[in-house]
Amino acid sequence: MRIFFSLFFLAFPFLLFSQVNSAKEIDYNSKYNSSDSIKKKKAPEATYDMYQIISLDRDTTYIDTTQSIRKEHSFNYLRKDNFGLLSFSNEGQTYNTLQYGLNGFSPYPGLGFTAKQFNFSKAEDIRYANVATPVTELYFKTTIVRGQSTDVYFAINTSPRLNFSIAYRALRSEGRYINHEARTGNFRFTTSYNTKDGRYVANAHYVAQKVQNEENGGISKSSDFESGDPDFDNRARLGVYFEDAMSLLKGKRFFVDQTFRINPKKGGNNLYVTEQFNYEDIYFDYTQQTVPSYVGGLQVNRFGKSFATSGINDKTTYNKMYNKVGLVYENTTLGAFTFFADDFRSNYFYNNILYFDTETVPNLLSQTINSIGGQYNYRKDKWNGKFSYSKSITDQNLSNLDASAVYDFNEDNQVSFRYQNMNKLPNNNFNLLQSSYKSYNWSNDFVNEKINAISVNADTQWGKLSLQLNSIKDHLYFADVTTDIQRNDSLQQFISPSQYGKVIRYVSLKASKEFVFGKWALDNTLLFQKVDQSDPILNVPEFVTRNTFYFSDYIIDKKLFLQIGLELNYFTSYYSNGYNPLIGEFFTQNKVKIGNYPNLDFFINAKIQRTRIYLKAEHFNSMFSENNYFSAPDYPYRDFLIRFGLVWNFFN
């Protein structure tokens, strides 16, 4: 609770400031009435559309303080609907991905260590504000065993054209297993500015964030968990592979996006200059003080032989600088035509060059990528479309074609289409990795992935439907290359990057529909997936569902809005990806299946004015079901627990 109260008192001055009553102002120029009393000028009331949240692409939404089932689904560690993601047993740990393509694609090479980046904010995730009065939001939620999750946000416009926001998200969760504590922190600062005539517009942000996880490598004997032996109801009695290992992903980013109109006054034809700058500095650190593990009295070297006998410290450092400049011609009838050039520079490095008998592992991947491209935007009446294409003019052969269109029939019915053809560069950790473990050192030169993706979405008053078709060639993945003897006799795990030269075809159909019966409702989200491939490389469950049955009504003279419900989450059995903490990645395996178990939650939600309160009994059926629930091989899903939280909004 210390973190929560610290953040509350940190925000307290903002709360006082945001609650100053400015509605009562004396008008000294008005005449006195017959009783010589002073007339008071009534301040205008701010409406909901004066509290705007704006994305990098200038899409605008509004601060929403209502209580709905959508808010229930997003009241979690990620602060968004996490359908298609399967959380690990402790809050703040990683997620297994049940729905392919959920995180999108980028043609540029990233750092890698993707299993640690679910709560690592990207530039496009940051939202900017434009508010009529100061706004404060407090988020709090209990975690597992000891700890708390908090998020404090404050936004203010010092003038109609200048906004600042500051936010800090923190989490500490001890967890129920040995060496499984999670600590995260995310500081965000944003500012937005535009001139009075709208000629110059700028958005900027600074982000400093870290994800720190104790890594136990999973339980060493899954049979102890699955047996249902009451001696292991205390999960700390289950043996794990590591008792002192830890991973840390830490980084900071400075970002600016600005636009300047060349012609002084906006007319039917306008010319703009645009610029976007992004600098990031990130590192991933894996530490392990004791190298050998002991499982049932047997000494185990989980990741094989090591150069160090103790005190492993594998650190990977990465920085990138991205600069994009463009020239935009806008015609109010034809739309906007953009021509741009960008410069991408990155360094991915270690301290030393490693020399082996058969290969040399360098210490640096340095890349410079220059691309040119164009974009066309059209927005008129019920149509909104975008077409963009970029291609590298350097040697990397990077390209990205992205076309999308949206048609609004009315406020309740919308259809959208998107096609993407991408020549994607590998993430850096596929091509280079150094570690104290001898088998986890490699230097590769993989070819680009070729991705074709088509999606069609219908958002209507009768429900939502989403169709996705993907074709992937030269798919990059991490493979389990452990032999049966190494796995069964030595309890070892060896993971290696690999590339699949054949074509993988993926199709998914996702449907959402809520049925309302007076004060009762049934909200359903169903996902069907199918993969066509010659070898089991891309593995997903064929069916995923979430069904929420709930009751809603106002009580206590309509001062309190109440929701009571039951939620079912389920996915079919499949060979799920395994998790390797040393490289911070999930890997393909075909030995262990998970799934085919229901996950039942019971919740009570309430709303009093602008305060939303949440109480949930998570996975309560684990109290009487078999212990067959896993998030990944060797990593059980979380047990039954009761959690409480709230979201509290303040407006002036």
N, C-alpha and C positions, 0 to 999 in steps of 0.2 A: 504493500500500500504506500510505501514511502515515495515511489516514483509518481503515483497518482496525485498525492497531496502536494508534492513539489511542483508538478505541472499546474495544478489548480492555483496555487499561490502565485506562480509565475504569470498565469493568465488573469489573476484577480484585478490588477490595475486596468487591464484591457476591459474587463467586465464592467468595472465602475465607469470607465470612460464611455463604453458603448451604451450604458444605461442612463446617462445624464439626460434629464428631462429638458429638452429644448423647445417644447411645444408652447410654453408660456412666455411670451415676449411682450413687453409693454410698447404700445404705439404712442409715442409722445406727440405726434402730429395730429392725433385724433381729438375731437372735441369731447368735453366732459358732458355726461348726461345730467339730469336734474338732481341726482343725488351726489354729484361730484365724484362718482366712481370712475376709475380709469378703465377704458375699454382695452381688452386684450386681443391681440392679433392671433388668429388661429393658424397654426402651422399646417401646411399641406401634408396629407397622409401619403406615405410611400406604399406603392402597390407591389405585388410579387414580381412583376416584370422589370422592376427597378433594381433587382438583385440578381445580376447576371454572372454566370460561370462560362468562360470562353475557352475553347480548345485552341491548339496551335493552328488548325485549319479554319479558324474563325467561326466554328459551329457554336451556337449559343444555347444554353439551357438556363434554368433558374433554380435558385435554392429552394428545395422542397422540404417542408417540415411535416408533411402528412405521414400517416402510418398506413402502410399497405403490405401485402405479401411480398412485393418486390423489395421493400426495405428489410423485411425479415431475411430474405435470401442474401442480402448484401451486408448484413451485420456480422462481419467476420474479420479475421486478421488482414485480409487483402482489401477490405472495404469495397467489394464488388461481388457480383454473383459468380460463385465458383463452380457452377455446374460443369461437369467434364473434368474436374480436378479431384483427386483423392488425397486428402491430407494424411500426414504421418501421425504417429501417436501423440506427439507433443506439438503444441502451438508454436509457430515460429520456425518449425522445421520445413522440409521441402514437400512437394506434392508430386504424386504420380499422375501422368496425363492420360485420361481415358478417351479423350477426343482429339484426333490428330488435326494439326493445323490451327489449334486454338490460340497459339501465341503469335501467329502471323509469320511473314517472311521478310527478310531484308537482303538485298544483294551484296551488301558490304560485309567484310569479315569482322566478326566480333571477337571478344576476348575468349568466349567459351565458358566452361564451368557453369552451364546453364541451369543445373539443378538448384543452384544457390540464388537465382535471380528472379524468383517469382514475386518477391516484394522489393526488388531493386528498380526504382523508378527510372524510366527512360524519358527522353526529352518530350516525346509525344504524349506521355502520361500526365504531364504537368498542366494544370488548369489555372487560368488567370481570372481575375474578378473585376467587376464594375458594380459598385454597390451605392445605394442612395444614402445609407447610414452605416456606421460601423457594425460589423457582423462578427460574432464569436461562436464557435462550435466546440463543444467538449464531447469527446468519445471516451468511454471507459468500458472495459470488459474483463472479467476475471479469467484467469488462465488455468493451468493444470498444476495441482499441488500448491506451490508457492509462486507468487508473481502477479502481474497485471499487464493489461494492454491498454494504452492510452493514445489519444491523438488530439492535440490542441490546435485549433485553427483560428486566425484572426485576420480580417480584411478591412481596409478603410480606404475611402477616396478622400484625399485632402482637397481635391477639386473635382469637378465633373470629368476632367481629362487626365488625372493622375491617380493611380491606385497602387497600394502596397498590400501585400499579404505575407504573413509569416506563420509557419506551422512546424510542429514537431511531433513525430510519432515514435513511441517507445514501447518495447515489450521485454518482459522477463517472464519465463515460464520454466519451472524446474523439471516438470515431467515426472513420470512414475518409474522410469527405467534408469538403470545405472548410467551415468555419464551421458545425459541426454538433454541438458539444459540449453535453452535458447535465449539469446539477448540480441535485440535489434534496435537500431536508432535511425531515424530519417528526418533530417532538417531541411525545410523548404522555404525559400524566400523568393517572392515574385514581385515584379513591378510592371505596370502598363502605362503608356503615355501616348496621347495624341494631341496634335495642335488643334486650335479652335476651328480652323477651316478644314480639318481632316487631311491636310496635305502630308503630314508625317505621322506614322503610327509605329510604335515599338513595344515589344514584349521581351522581357528578360527574366531569367531566374538563376538562382544558385542553389545547388543541392549537395548536401553532404550526408552520406548514408553508410551503414554497416550492417552486415548480417553475420552474427557470431553464433556458431553451433558447437556444442560438445558432440563428438561423433563416437558412438559405441560400436559401429560396424554391424549392428543387428544382434539379435540373440543367437547364441552359439548352438543351442539345441532347440529347434522348433517343436520337437516332440514334447518337451517339458511344458510349453505353452498350450499345445493342442490337447494334452492329456486331461486337462480340467482338474488336476490335482490341487486341492485347496491350499497346499503348502506354497504354491506359486501364485496365489491370489495377490500376494504382495509382490508386485512386478520387480521390485528391487532384488528379489531372490533369484531371478532368472539370470543365467550367465550371459555375458556379452563378450565380444571380441576385444574391445578396447575400453580401458577405464581412465585413460588420460589423454585421449586424442581430441583435437579441436580444429575447426576450420573457421576462417575469417575472410569474408569478402568486404572490402572497404573502398570507397571511392568518393570523388567529388566532381561536380560538373558546373561549368559556367556557360550560359546559353543566351544568345541575343537573336531576335528576329525583328527586322525593321523594313519599312516600306516608305518611299518618298515619291510623291507625285510631282512630275517635272512641270506640268502646266499649272499656273497659279490657281486657276478656278476650275472646278470640276464641271465637265460638260458632256456632250455626247461622245466625244473621243478624248481619251486620257492616256498618258504615258507615265509609267512608274519605273523606279529602280528599286530592286529588292536585294536584301542581303541577309544571310543566316550564318551565324557563327556558333560552333559547338566545340568546347574543349573538355575532355574527360581524363581523369587520372585514377586508375583502379589497380588494386592488387588482390591476389588470392593467396592465402597463407594456410598451409596445413602443418600442424605441429603434433608430435607424438613423443612423449618422454620415454616410455618403455616400449621397446621394439617387439619382443616376443610376447604372445598371449598364452594364457593357460586355460585350457578347456578340459574339465574333468581330470586335472592332473597332467594332461598332455601339453607339452610346449608346442605352440603353433606360431608359425610365421605367416600370417594371413596373406600378405602381399609379396611373399617370397623373400629372397635374400636382400640385405640392405648394406649400403656402404658404411652406415653409422650403427653402432651398437646401442646407442641411446640418444635422446635429444634430437629427433628428426625435426627439421624446419625447412619445408619446401615452400619457397616463395616465388610467385609468378607476378611480374609487374607489366602493366599495360597502360599506354596513354595514346590518345588520338586527338587530332585537330581536324575539324571539318569546316570548310568555308564554301558557301554557295552564293553566287551573285546572279541576278536575273534582270531582264528588261521586259516589261509587260505593256502590251498595247490593249486597251480596253475600249470596246465599242458597246454602247448600251443596247444595241440591237443584235450584234453578232456574237458578243461574249468577250472573253479575255484570252489573249494569245501571249504566252510566256516563252522566252528563250533564255536558257541558263547554262552556266558552266560551274563545275564544282571541283574542289580540291580536297582529297581525303589523305591524311598522313597518319600513320600509326607506328608505334614501336611496342614490341612484345618481347620481353627479354628476361634473362637470368644472369647471374654473376660470373659463371665459369663456362668454358667450353669443355665438353666431356669426350675423352678418347677411349673407344672400345676396340677390341680386336678386329671386329668386322665393320665398324662404322664410327663416324664422328658425329656427335650431337652438338650443333652450334648453340650459341647462347642468345641469338637475336633473330627476330623476324621484323624487318623494317619494310613498310610498304608505302608507296606513293601512287595514288590513283587519281587520274583526272578524267572527268566525264563531261560531255555536253548533251543537251537535250532540249525538249520543248514540251509545253503543256497547253492544253486548251480547256477552258472552263466556260460552261454555258448554263445560265440560270434565267429562266423566263417562264412565267405562268406556272404550270404544274411540272415543268421539266427542270432537272438539275443534273448536269453531266460533267464528267472530267475525263480527259484523255492525256496521258503523259508517256513519254518515251525518253530514255537516256541510255547512252552507250559510252564506254570508256574509250579514250583516245590513247591510253597507255597500253602496256602489254598484257593486262590481266583479263581481257575479253569479258568484262562485266557488262551486262545489259539488263534493262528492266522496262517492260511494257505494261502499263496499268490503265485499263479503261473501265469506267463505271458510269452508270446512269440510274437516276431515281425519278419515278413518276408518282406524284401525289394525286390520287383521285379526289380525296377530301381529307379532313383532319384525322379521320379514323382508318383510312385505307391507303397503303403505300406499297409500291413494288420497286425493287432495286435489282440491279444486275452488275456483276463485276467479272472482268477477265484479267488475269495476270500471267505474263510469260517472263520468266526470270532465269538469268544465268548467274547463279549465286556462288560467290567465293567461299571457301571453307573457313570455319572459325579457326582461330590460331592454334587452339590446343589439339586440333586434329593433326596439324603439321609439325608441331614442336611441343615437347614436354620434357622437363627434367625433374627427377625425383631422387631421393635418397634410396628408394627401392629400385634395384637394378633392372627389373622387368618393366618398369614404368618410365623408361627413357626412350624417346623416338624422334626421328626426323623424317618427315614424309613430304611428298609433293603431289597431293591429290588434285584431280581435275575438278572443275566447277560442277556443281549440281545444276540440273536442268529441271525447272519446275513449271508446269502449266496448271493453272488453277481457275476454275469457273465456279461462281456462286450466284445463286438466285434466291432472293428473300422476298417474302410477302408478309407484310405486317398489316393485318386487317381487323375489323371489328369482330370477325368470326374466329380469329386465332392467328398464330404465327407459323410460318412454314419456311424452312431454309434447306436448300439443296446445294451440296458441295461436291465437285468433281475435280480430282487431282491426278496428274500424271507426273511421276518423279523418275528421272534417270540419273544414274551415278549418285545415288543416295548415300550420304555419309552417316555413319552410326558407330557406336562403340559396341564391340562384340565380346562375349564371354568366350575366351580361348582356353579356359581351364580344362585340363584332362580329367577323366573320371577318377584316376588314382589321386591326383592333386586335390580334387574336390572331396572325395569320400574318405581317403586315408589321412591326408595332411590338412584338411579343412582350409585349403588355400583358395585364393580368388585372383585370376589374372584377366585383365581387361585390356583390349587393344583397339585402336581406331581401324575402321575398315570402310571400304567403298563397294557398293553393289552396282555392277555395271548394267544390269538388266532393268527393264521398266517396271515400276510399281504403279498400279492403278488403285485409287482409293475413291470411294463414294460414300456419302453420308446424307441422311435425311433427318432433319430435326423438326419436331412439331410441338407447339405449345398452345394450350387452350385452357381457359378457366370457365367452369360451369358454375353459375350462381343460382341458388335456390333460396330466395329471401335473404335471411341473415346467415345462411350457410353457403360455403363455396368449396369447390374442388379444383385446385390448380394443378395442371399436368404439364410436364416437359418430358418428351420421349426422343431418344436418339437411336437411329439404326445406322450401322456402319458395315462396310464390306471392303475387303482388300483382295485384289487380284495380283498374285505374285508367285514366282516359281519357287522361292525359298522363303521360310518364315523370318522375314527381316523386320517388317513393319507390323507389329502386333497390337490389336485393339479389341476390346469387347464388342461383340456384334450388337448388343442391346444395352442401353443405359436409360434409366428412368428416375424421375423425381415426381412424387405425387403428394400434394399437401391438401388435407381436408381440414377446414377451419370454420370457426364461428366468429362473427364480428357484430358488435352492437355498442351503442352509447348507454352508459349507466350513470347513476348519481346526478340526476337532473341534466343529463347530456354533457356533463363536465369531464367525463372520463370515457375515452374510446378504448374498447377491450377486444382483443383477439385471442382465441384459444384454439389450438390446432394440433394435428398429428401429421408428421412428415415421414415419408418412406423414400429411401434412396437404395437403388439396386443396380447391379450390372452383372452380366453373364460371365461365366468362368472363361479365363484366357491366360495365355503365357504373358504375364505382365513383365514390363521392364524391371530389372534389378537396379539397385542403387549402390554406387561406389563412392565413399566419402573422400578417398585420396585424390581423385580427379574431379570431384564435384559434379558427376554426370550420372545419368541413367544409361543402362546398357541392355542390349537385346539378349535374351536367354530363352531356352526351350526345355527347361527341366522342371519348373515349378509353376503350377497354375494357381491363381487366386480368383476370388469372386464367387458369385452364386450364393451370396448371403444377404439378407435384408438388413438395413440399418434404419432403426425407428427412433425418431425424436419427438418429444412432446414439448410444446412451448406455450407460454402465456405472454402476450405483448400488451402494452398499455400506452396511451398517449394522454398527457395532461398538459394543455396549452402547447408549448413548444418543446416539451420534454417527452422523449420516447423511451420506454422502459422495456427491457427484454429479460425473460427468464426461461431457460431451456434445460430439459433433462435429455442429454445427448446419449444416443445409442443405449437406451434403457433395456432393449431386448437382450443385451449381452449378459444381463443378470441371470437369464434362464436359457440361453442358447449355447450351442457348442462353441468352443474356442477355435473357430475356423476362419476368423476375419483377419486379413492382412492388407497392408498398403503396398507392400512389395515383398518378395522373398526375404525371409528372416526379419522383417519389420512388421510386427502386429499393428493393426488399426487400434485406435484409442478405445478404452473401456468406458463403461457408464460413468457419467459425471454430471453434476448440476452446475450451470454457469449463469451468471447474472451480469447485466450491463445496461448502459443507457447512452443516449445521444441527446445533448442539451444545447439548444440554439438560443442566442441572445441577439436582439435587434434594438437599436436606439428608437 
